Amino acid sequence: MKKIFLVLVGAVLCSVLNAQVLVEGESALVYYSPKTMLCLDFSYTVTTLEKGPYAEFAESLLEVHDFVTESSTTYELKDVKIHTQTQTDFDRVHKVSAEDGIPMLLRINDKGLLTGYNVAALPREPRRPNMPKDCKQPRSISFKAAPFTEDVMMVATPEAQAEVVAKQILHIRETRGYILTGEVEHAPADGEAMRLVLEELAQQEKALTELFVGKKTIRHEHKTIEIEPSEITQMLFFSEENGFTDADNIEADTIEVRMVCERQYKQPAEEPVGKKKTAPIELSPIVYNVPGRCEVSVVYQDHTLAGRTIPVAQFGVDVALPKNMFTDKELPQIIISDKTGNIESITK
C-alpha cells in the first residue's frame, strides 16, 4: 500500500470555504471545525504559620528561640505549564449528504469533529474494572496526641498550663531515653514494638512542642485557567497574601499572558491575465483545516515562567478537498487531527 502525505503549503487543488448553512429538515451528516483553547496550569505553594497558644513561654520554659510569633498565610507562585484543549467551533459547520455523490464514510468523534475518512472507527476507552467489595485499601496507623490533659485543664492561668505541658515534654524525652538505653522495667517485647512506641512518643512530643513553637504547613496547589487565544495580552493577578485574586487588589502582582498570533489567510490562486481559463475543479464536502499559530509566553515579576508556540485551529481556514478524490474505485484513507483539523496523512 502506497502512502501519500498531502503537502498543505502551496496546494492548488483545494479551495477555501465559508461555513455552510443547515436547512431545517435536511438529512445530512454534520461535523464541525475544531477550536483551540489555551489552558494554563499554575502550581503554587500555600505556607501557613500557626502561632502556638504558649508561644510567649517558649524561651523561658523550653529555651527555644525559633518559634512562630504571628499566625499568617503566604502564597508563592512556582511554575506554569501551557496546554491546549480542543473544543467544537459551532460557527464553522459542515455537512455531507447523499446528494453530494460521494460515499459517506466519515469518522466523527463525540465532539462532532471530523477525524478521518474511510478509516476504522475510533477505539473505545477500556472500562476500569470495579474493585471487589472485599478488597479494601490498607489503612495507615497514625497516633494523635491529646495535649490538653486533665492536669492541664485543672490549672487556671496560661503560664501555669504552659509549665505543666513543658513537664510533659521533658517526661516524654526521659522515657524515650530510658527505652533506648534499656533502663525500663517493662521494655518493648521486640524491635517492631519498640519502633511503634518510639514513633508514638515522637508524635506526642511534636504535638506538645507545637503548643510553644507553633506549626508550619506547606500545601502544593494547582489552578487551571482557560483563555481563548487572541492578540490582546491577558492579565491575571496574584498576591503573596491572597494567591490568585482580581484587579482590585492593589497588592497583587500582574501575570501577563502575552500572545503573538499568526492567522492563515490562504485564498484560491487567481488565473494570470491572458491565460486560457480551465474548468473549475468541483469540490467535495470533505473539509480540513489549515491552522494558524500563536506564540504564548507567561511573564510574572519581569520573569518568563513559560513559553510555547501552539497551533490554533480557529486562526486557520477550512479547505475542501476535490471531489474526484472520492469518485475513483479506490477511495483514499484520510486521517485528520482532532486538535487542529489538519490532515495528518492520506493513504491510497
Sine and cosine of phi, psi and omega as CSV:
sin_phi,cos_phi,sin_psi,cos_psi,sin_omega,cos_omega
0.00,0.00,0.83,-0.56,-0.03,-1.00
-1.00,0.07,0.73,-0.68,-0.02,-1.00
-0.97,-0.24,0.73,-0.68,0.00,-1.00
-0.83,-0.56,0.81,-0.59,0.07,-1.00
-0.98,-0.19,0.80,-0.60,-0.04,-1.00
-0.96,0.28,0.79,-0.61,0.08,-1.00
-1.00,0.05,0.89,-0.46,-0.13,-0.99
-0.99,0.15,-0.64,0.77,-0.07,-1.00
-0.96,0.27,0.82,-0.57,0.06,-1.00
1.00,0.10,0.11,0.99,0.03,-1.00
-0.91,0.41,0.67,-0.74,-0.08,-1.00
-0.89,-0.45,-0.07,1.00,-0.05,-1.00
-1.00,-0.09,0.22,0.98,-0.04,-1.00
-0.82,-0.57,0.26,-0.97,-0.03,-1.00
-0.67,-0.74,0.57,-0.82,0.05,-1.00
-0.96,0.29,0.69,-0.73,-0.03,-1.00
-0.90,-0.44,0.47,-0.88,0.22,-0.98
-1.00,-0.05,0.27,-0.96,0.02,-1.00
-0.87,0.49,0.65,-0.76,-0.01,-1.00
-1.00,0.07,0.35,-0.94,-0.02,-1.00
-0.95,-0.30,0.77,-0.64,0.04,-1.00
-1.00,0.04,0.67,-0.74,0.02,-1.00
-0.99,-0.16,0.69,-0.72,-0.02,-1.00
-0.87,0.49,0.76,-0.64,0.00,-1.00
1.00,0.07,-0.03,1.00,-0.01,-1.00
-0.97,0.25,0.66,-0.75,0.03,-1.00
-0.99,-0.13,0.91,-0.41,-0.05,-1.00
-0.30,-0.95,0.41,-0.91,0.18,-0.98
-0.99,0.14,0.76,-0.65,-0.08,-1.00
-0.89,-0.46,0.69,-0.72,0.12,-0.99
-0.61,-0.79,0.22,-0.98,-0.10,-0.99
-0.79,-0.61,0.30,-0.95,0.15,-0.99
-0.99,0.13,0.45,-0.89,-0.01,-1.00
-0.99,0.16,0.30,-0.95,0.05,-1.00
-0.75,-0.66,0.74,-0.68,-0.08,-1.00
-0.98,-0.17,0.77,-0.64,0.10,-0.99
-0.91,-0.41,0.56,-0.83,0.00,-1.00
-1.00,-0.05,0.81,-0.59,0.01,-1.00
-0.89,-0.45,0.86,-0.51,0.02,-1.00
-0.96,-0.28,0.89,-0.45,-0.01,-1.00
-0.98,-0.20,0.99,-0.17,-0.02,-1.00
-1.00,0.03,0.66,-0.75,0.14,-0.99
-0.89,-0.45,0.69,-0.72,-0.01,-1.00
-0.50,-0.87,0.30,-0.96,0.00,-1.00
-0.93,-0.37,0.54,-0.84,0.07,-1.00
-0.88,-0.48,0.93,-0.38,-0.02,-1.00
-0.97,-0.25,0.85,-0.52,-0.02,-1.00
-0.91,-0.42,0.81,-0.59,0.09,-1.00
-0.94,-0.34,0.83,-0.56,0.02,-1.00
-0.93,-0.38,0.83,-0.56,0.03,-1.00
-0.97,0.26,0.72,-0.69,0.03,-1.00
-0.96,0.27,0.52,-0.86,-0.01,-1.00
-0.90,0.43,-0.34,0.94,0.00,-1.00
-0.92,-0.40,0.50,0.86,-0.05,-1.00
-0.86,0.51,-0.58,0.81,-0.06,-1.00
-0.93,0.36,-0.22,0.98,0.00,-1.00
-0.95,-0.31,0.12,0.99,-0.07,-1.00
-0.89,0.46,-0.66,0.75,-0.03,-1.00
-0.96,0.27,-0.69,0.73,-0.10,-1.00
-0.96,0.29,-0.58,0.82,-0.08,-1.00
-0.99,-0.14,-0.57,0.82,-0.05,-1.00
-0.92,-0.39,-0.08,1.00,-0.04,-1.00
0.83,0.56,0.66,0.75,0.05,-1.00
-0.97,-0.23,0.75,-0.66,-0.04,-1.00
-0.94,-0.33,-0.31,0.95,-0.01,-1.00
-0.96,-0.27,0.99,-0.15,-0.02,-1.00
-0.54,-0.84,0.31,-0.95,-0.03,-1.00
-0.97,0.24,0.84,-0.54,0.00,-1.00
-0.99,-0.14,-0.27,0.96,-0.02,-1.00
-0.45,-0.89,0.73,-0.68,0.02,-1.00
-0.95,0.32,0.64,-0.77,-0.02,-1.00
-0.31,-0.95,0.32,-0.95,0.09,-1.00
-0.73,-0.69,0.79,-0.61,-0.01,-1.00
-0.80,-0.60,0.51,-0.86,-0.01,-1.00
-0.89,-0.46,0.64,-0.77,0.02,-1.00
-0.71,-0.71,0.86,-0.51,0.02,-1.00
-0.97,0.22,0.78,-0.62,-0.09,-1.00
-0.96,-0.27,-0.77,0.64,-0.18,-0.98
-0.34,-0.94,0.23,-0.97,0.10,-0.99
-0.56,-0.83,0.64,-0.77,0.08,-1.00
-0.89,-0.45,0.67,-0.74,-0.06,-1.00
-0.98,-0.18,0.86,-0.50,0.04,-1.00
-0.82,-0.57,0.14,-0.99,0.11,-0.99
-0.80,-0.59,0.43,-0.90,0.06,-1.00
-0.72,-0.69,0.69,-0.72,-0.04,-1.00
-1.00,-0.10,0.77,-0.64,0.09,-1.00
-0.86,-0.52,0.06,-1.00,0.03,-1.00
-1.00,-0.07,0.79,-0.61,0.05,-1.00
-1.00,0.01,1.00,-0.09,-0.08,-1.00
-0.95,0.32,-0.16,0.99,0.06,-1.00
-0.99,0.14,-0.20,0.98,0.02,-1.00
-0.84,-0.54,1.00,-0.04,-0.05,-1.00
-0.94,-0.35,0.57,-0.82,-0.02,-1.00
-0.71,-0.70,0.42,-0.91,-0.05,-1.00
-0.64,-0.77,0.52,-0.85,0.08,-1.00
-0.75,-0.66,0.83,-0.56,0.01,-1.00
-0.85,-0.53,0.22,-0.98,0.01,-1.00
-0.89,0.46,-0.44,0.90,-0.01,-1.00
-0.94,0.34,-0.23,0.97,0.01,-1.00
-0.96,0.29,-0.30,0.95,0.10,-0.99
0.98,0.18,0.38,0.92,0.06,-1.00
-0.77,-0.64,0.48,-0.88,0.04,-1.00
-0.87,0.49,0.72,-0.69,-0.07,-1.00
-1.00,-0.01,0.94,0.33,-0.08,-1.00
-0.97,-0.25,0.73,0.68,-0.06,-1.00
-0.99,0.13,0.61,-0.80,0.16,-0.99
-0.94,-0.33,0.90,-0.43,-0.08,-1.00
-0.85,-0.53,0.74,-0.68,-0.02,-1.00
-0.99,0.10,-0.05,-1.00,-0.09,-1.00
-0.95,0.32,-0.18,0.98,0.07,-1.00
-1.00,-0.04,-0.03,1.00,-0.03,-1.00
1.00,0.10,0.31,0.95,-0.02,-1.00
-0.99,-0.15,0.67,-0.74,0.03,-1.00
-0.96,0.27,0.83,-0.56,-0.02,-1.00
-0.90,-0.44,-0.09,1.00,0.03,-1.00
0.09,-1.00,0.19,-0.98,0.06,-1.00
-0.70,-0.71,0.75,-0.66,0.03,-1.00
0.85,0.53,0.64,0.77,0.03,-1.00
-0.78,-0.62,0.22,-0.98,-0.05,-1.00
-0.91,0.42,0.44,-0.90,0.02,-1.00
-0.91,0.42,0.43,-0.90,0.02,-1.00
-0.91,0.41,0.70,-0.71,0.02,-1.00
-0.93,0.36,0.59,-0.80,0.05,-1.00
-0.98,0.18,0.56,-0.83,0.05,-1.00
-0.93,0.37,0.71,-0.70,-0.01,-1.00
-0.91,0.41,0.61,-0.79,0.02,-1.00
-0.97,0.23,0.65,-0.76,0.04,-1.00
-0.98,0.21,0.77,-0.64,-0.01,-1.00
-0.91,0.41,0.62,-0.79,0.04,-1.00
-0.96,0.29,0.63,-0.78,0.01,-1.00
-0.96,0.30,0.75,-0.66,0.04,-1.00
-0.83,0.56,0.52,-0.85,-0.06,-1.00
-0.89,0.46,-0.50,0.87,-0.03,-1.00
-1.00,0.03,0.05,1.00,0.02,-1.00
-0.99,-0.14,0.97,-0.26,-0.06,-1.00
-0.91,-0.42,0.56,-0.83,0.04,-1.00
-0.95,0.32,0.65,-0.76,0.02,-1.00
-0.91,0.42,0.62,-0.78,0.01,-1.00
-0.99,-0.11,0.72,-0.69,0.03,-1.00
-0.99,0.16,0.57,-0.82,0.00,-1.00
-1.00,0.03,0.79,-0.61,0.04,-1.00
-0.75,-0.66,0.53,-0.85,-0.01,-1.00
-0.93,-0.37,0.83,-0.56,0.00,-1.00
-0.96,-0.27,0.82,-0.58,-0.01,-1.00
-0.99,0.13,0.53,-0.85,0.08,-1.00
-0.88,-0.48,0.99,0.10,-0.14,-0.99
-0.91,0.41,-0.52,0.86,-0.05,-1.00
-1.00,0.05,0.98,0.21,0.01,-1.00
-0.98,0.22,0.07,-1.00,0.00,-1.00
-0.88,0.48,-0.62,0.79,0.02,-1.00
-0.88,0.48,-0.63,0.78,-0.01,-1.00
-0.95,0.33,-0.67,0.74,-0.08,-1.00
-0.94,0.35,-0.39,0.92,-0.01,-1.00
-0.98,0.19,-0.21,0.98,-0.01,-1.00
-1.00,0.00,0.66,-0.75,-0.16,-0.99
-0.99,0.16,-0.78,0.63,-0.16,-0.99
-1.00,-0.01,0.47,-0.88,0.05,-1.00
-0.86,0.51,-0.60,0.80,-0.01,-1.00
-0.90,0.44,-0.69,0.73,0.02,-1.00
-0.91,0.42,-0.61,0.79,0.07,-1.00
-0.88,0.47,-0.68,0.74,0.01,-1.00
-0.88,0.48,-0.61,0.79,0.02,-1.00
-0.91,0.42,-0.66,0.75,0.03,-1.00
-0.89,0.45,-0.70,0.71,-0.01,-1.00
-0.90,0.43,-0.64,0.77,0.02,-1.00
-0.88,0.47,-0.63,0.78,0.04,-1.00
-0.91,0.41,-0.60,0.80,0.06,-1.00
-0.88,0.47,-0.65,0.76,0.02,-1.00
-0.89,0.45,-0.71,0.71,0.01,-1.00
-0.90,0.43,-0.61,0.79,0.02,-1.00
-0.90,0.43,-0.65,0.76,0.04,-1.00
-0.89,0.46,-0.67,0.74,0.00,-1.00
-0.90,0.45,-0.66,0.75,0.03,-1.00
-0.91,0.42,-0.68,0.74,0.01,-1.00
-0.87,0.49,-0.69,0.72,0.02,-1.00
-0.88,0.48,-0.65,0.76,0.02,-1.00
-0.90,0.44,-0.65,0.76,0.02,-1.00
-0.90,0.43,-0.63,0.78,0.01,-1.00
-0.91,0.42,-0.68,0.73,-0.03,-1.00
-0.92,0.38,-0.50,0.86,-0.01,-1.00
-1.00,-0.08,-0.06,1.00,0.01,-1.00
0.98,0.21,0.30,0.95,-0.05,-1.00
-0.99,-0.11,0.68,0.74,0.06,-1.00
-0.82,-0.57,0.50,-0.87,-0.06,-1.00
-0.95,0.32,-0.66,0.75,0.00,-1.00
-0.89,-0.46,1.00,0.07,0.00,-1.00
-0.98,0.21,0.41,-0.91,0.08,-1.00
-0.83,0.56,0.55,-0.83,-0.13,-0.99
-0.92,0.39,-0.60,0.80,-0.04,-1.00
-0.54,-0.84,-0.07,-1.00,-0.05,-1.00
-0.91,0.42,-0.63,0.78,0.01,-1.00
-0.91,0.41,-0.66,0.75,0.03,-1.00
-0.90,0.44,-0.64,0.77,0.04,-1.00
-0.89,0.45,-0.64,0.77,0.01,-1.00
-0.88,0.48,-0.69,0.72,0.00,-1.00
-0.90,0.43,-0.65,0.76,0.01,-1.00
-0.91,0.41,-0.71,0.71,0.00,-1.00
-0.91,0.42,-0.59,0.80,0.03,-1.00
-0.91,0.42,-0.66,0.75,0.01,-1.00
-0.92,0.40,-0.65,0.76,0.03,-1.00
-0.89,0.46,-0.64,0.77,0.01,-1.00
-0.90,0.43,-0.65,0.76,0.03,-1.00
-0.91,0.41,-0.65,0.76,0.03,-1.00
-0.90,0.44,-0.71,0.71,-0.01,-1.00
-0.90,0.43,-0.65,0.76,0.00,-1.00
-0.89,0.46,-0.71,0.71,-0.02,-1.00
-0.90,0.44,-0.65,0.76,0.00,-1.00
-0.95,0.32,-0.63,0.77,-0.01,-1.00
-0.91,0.41,-0.57,0.82,0.01,-1.00
-0.90,0.44,-0.35,0.94,0.09,-1.00
-0.91,0.41,-0.37,0.93,0.04,-1.00
-0.98,-0.18,-0.79,0.62,-0.14,-0.99
-1.00,0.05,-0.25,0.97,-0.05,-1.00
1.00,0.04,-0.10,-1.00,-0.08,-1.00
-0.72,-0.69,0.63,-0.78,0.07,-1.00
-0.84,-0.54,0.84,-0.55,0.04,-1.00
-0.82,-0.57,0.61,-0.79,0.01,-1.00
-0.82,-0.58,0.85,-0.52,0.06,-1.00
-0.93,-0.36,0.62,-0.78,0.06,-1.00
-0.97,-0.23,0.88,-0.48,-0.08,-1.00
-0.88,-0.47,0.33,-0.94,0.07,-1.00
-0.76,-0.65,0.53,-0.85,0.11,-0.99
-0.63,-0.78,0.81,-0.58,0.00,-1.00
-0.97,-0.26,0.80,-0.60,0.00,-1.00
-0.87,-0.49,0.78,-0.63,-0.03,-1.00
-0.98,-0.20,0.76,-0.65,-0.04,-1.00
-0.74,-0.68,0.66,-0.75,0.11,-0.99
-1.00,0.09,0.81,-0.59,-0.03,-1.00
-0.84,0.54,0.65,-0.76,0.04,-1.00
-0.33,-0.95,0.16,-0.99,0.02,-1.00
-0.98,0.20,-0.12,0.99,-0.05,-1.00
-1.00,-0.02,0.77,-0.64,0.05,-1.00
-0.91,0.42,0.79,-0.61,0.01,-1.00
-1.00,-0.04,0.63,-0.78,-0.02,-1.00
-0.93,-0.37,0.79,-0.62,0.16,-0.99
-0.88,-0.48,0.29,-0.96,-0.11,-0.99
-0.72,-0.70,0.71,-0.70,-0.06,-1.00
-0.63,-0.78,0.71,-0.71,0.02,-1.00
-0.76,-0.65,0.41,-0.91,0.02,-1.00
-0.93,0.36,-0.40,0.92,-0.05,-1.00
-1.00,0.01,-0.49,0.87,-0.12,-0.99
-0.81,-0.59,-0.10,0.99,-0.09,-1.00
0.96,0.29,-0.64,-0.77,0.02,-1.00
-0.94,0.34,0.78,-0.63,-0.08,-1.00
-0.62,-0.78,-0.27,-0.96,-0.03,-1.00
-0.92,-0.38,0.02,-1.00,-0.09,-1.00
-0.93,0.37,-0.30,0.95,-0.01,-1.00
-0.96,0.27,-0.26,0.97,0.02,-1.00
-0.98,0.18,0.96,-0.29,-0.09,-1.00
-0.95,0.32,-0.29,0.96,0.00,-1.00
-1.00,0.01,-0.04,1.00,-0.06,-1.00
-0.99,0.15,0.55,-0.84,0.13,-0.99
-1.00,-0.04,0.44,-0.90,-0.06,-1.00
-1.00,-0.02,0.72,-0.70,0.19,-0.98
-0.97,-0.25,0.90,-0.44,-0.02,-1.00
-0.99,-0.13,0.80,-0.60,0.11,-0.99
-0.97,-0.24,0.99,-0.12,-0.07,-1.00
-1.00,-0.02,0.72,-0.70,-0.04,-1.00
-0.72,-0.69,0.82,-0.57,0.12,-0.99
-0.93,-0.36,0.94,-0.33,-0.17,-0.99
-0.96,-0.28,0.55,-0.84,0.03,-1.00
-0.80,-0.60,0.89,-0.45,-0.01,-1.00
-1.00,-0.09,0.42,-0.91,0.08,-1.00
-1.00,-0.07,0.77,-0.63,0.04,-1.00
-0.79,-0.62,0.73,0.68,-0.06,-1.00
-0.95,0.32,0.77,-0.64,0.00,-1.00
-0.85,-0.52,0.43,-0.90,0.05,-1.00
-0.87,0.50,0.62,-0.78,-0.01,-1.00
-0.92,0.38,0.65,-0.76,0.02,-1.00
-1.00,0.01,0.56,-0.83,0.03,-1.00
-0.95,0.30,0.72,-0.69,0.05,-1.00
-0.87,0.48,0.50,-0.87,0.00,-1.00
-0.90,0.43,0.73,-0.69,0.03,-1.00
1.00,0.00,-0.25,0.97,-0.01,-1.00
-0.99,0.14,0.62,-0.79,0.00,-1.00
-0.91,0.42,0.79,-0.61,-0.05,-1.00
-0.97,0.26,0.67,-0.74,0.04,-1.00
-0.99,-0.13,0.31,-0.95,0.00,-1.00
-0.90,0.43,0.66,-0.75,-0.01,-1.00
-0.91,0.41,0.57,-0.82,0.00,-1.00
-0.98,0.19,0.79,-0.62,0.02,-1.00
-0.97,0.25,0.73,-0.69,-0.09,-1.00
-0.99,-0.16,0.46,-0.89,0.05,-1.00
-0.99,-0.12,0.22,-0.98,0.09,-1.00
-0.99,0.10,0.10,0.99,0.04,-1.00
-1.00,0.09,0.91,-0.42,-0.16,-0.99
-0.86,-0.52,0.70,-0.71,0.16,-0.99
-0.88,-0.47,0.15,-0.99,-0.10,-1.00
-0.87,-0.49,0.76,-0.65,0.14,-0.99
-0.99,-0.12,0.97,-0.26,-0.15,-0.99
-0.97,0.24,0.38,-0.92,0.21,-0.98
-1.00,0.03,-0.30,-0.95,0.01,-1.00
-0.49,-0.87,0.24,-0.97,-0.04,-1.00
-0.54,-0.84,0.78,-0.63,0.09,-1.00
-1.00,-0.03,0.90,-0.43,-0.09,-1.00
-0.94,-0.34,0.72,-0.70,0.12,-0.99
-0.67,-0.74,0.65,-0.76,0.00,-1.00
-0.93,-0.36,0.88,-0.47,-0.11,-0.99
-0.89,-0.46,0.76,-0.65,0.00,-1.00
-0.66,-0.75,0.83,-0.56,-0.02,-1.00
0.80,0.60,0.74,0.67,0.03,-1.00
0.89,0.46,0.34,0.94,0.02,-1.00
-0.82,-0.58,0.76,-0.65,0.01,-1.00
-0.98,0.18,0.92,-0.39,0.00,-1.00
-0.97,0.24,-0.61,0.79,-0.03,-1.00
-0.31,-0.95,0.41,-0.91,0.06,-1.00
-0.50,-0.87,0.56,-0.83,-0.04,-1.00
-0.28,-0.96,0.56,-0.83,0.12,-0.99
-0.99,-0.16,0.83,-0.56,-0.07,-1.00
-0.86,-0.51,0.57,-0.82,0.15,-0.99
-0.97,0.24,0.65,-0.76,-0.02,-1.00
-0.85,-0.53,0.92,-0.39,-0.12,-0.99
-0.89,0.45,-0.69,0.72,-0.09,-1.00
-0.95,0.31,-0.17,0.99,0.11,-0.99
-1.00,0.01,0.14,0.99,-0.02,-1.00
-0.97,-0.25,-0.24,-0.97,0.01,-1.00
-0.76,-0.65,0.55,-0.83,0.07,-1.00
-1.00,0.08,0.77,-0.64,-0.06,-1.00
-0.83,-0.56,0.78,-0.63,-0.01,-1.00
-1.00,-0.01,0.68,-0.74,0.07,-1.00
-0.98,0.17,0.49,-0.87,0.00,-1.00
-0.91,0.42,0.56,-0.83,-0.09,-1.00
-0.92,0.39,-0.51,0.86,-0.06,-1.00
-0.91,0.41,-0.22,0.97,0.09,-1.00
-0.93,0.38,-0.39,0.92,-0.13,-0.99
-0.92,-0.40,0.18,0.98,0.01,-1.00
-0.93,-0.37,-0.09,1.00,0.06,-1.00
-0.96,0.28,0.25,-0.97,0.04,-1.00
-0.91,0.42,-0.61,0.79,-0.01,-1.00
-0.99,-0.16,0.94,-0.34,-0.05,-1.00
-0.99,0.15,0.55,-0.83,0.03,-1.00
-0.97,0.24,0.45,-0.90,0.17,-0.99
-0.96,-0.27,0.89,-0.45,-0.12,-0.99
-0.88,-0.47,0.77,-0.64,0.09,-1.00
-0.93,-0.36,0.79,-0.61,-0.06,-1.00
-0.87,-0.49,0.69,-0.72,0.01,-1.00
-0.94,0.35,0.78,-0.63,0.04,-1.00
-0.98,0.20,-0.16,0.99,0.01,-1.00
-1.00,0.02,-0.65,0.76,-0.06,-1.00
-0.92,-0.40,-0.33,0.95,-0.08,-1.00
0.99,0.13,0.01,1.00,-0.02,-1.00
-0.99,0.13,0.37,-0.93,0.02,-1.00
-0.98,0.21,0.77,-0.64,0.06,-1.00
-1.00,-0.04,-0.62,0.79,0.04,-1.00
-0.28,-0.96,0.41,-0.91,0.11,-0.99
-0.78,-0.62,0.83,-0.56,0.00,-1.00
-0.86,-0.50,0.69,-0.73,-0.01,-1.00
-0.65,-0.76,0.00,0.00,0.00,0.00
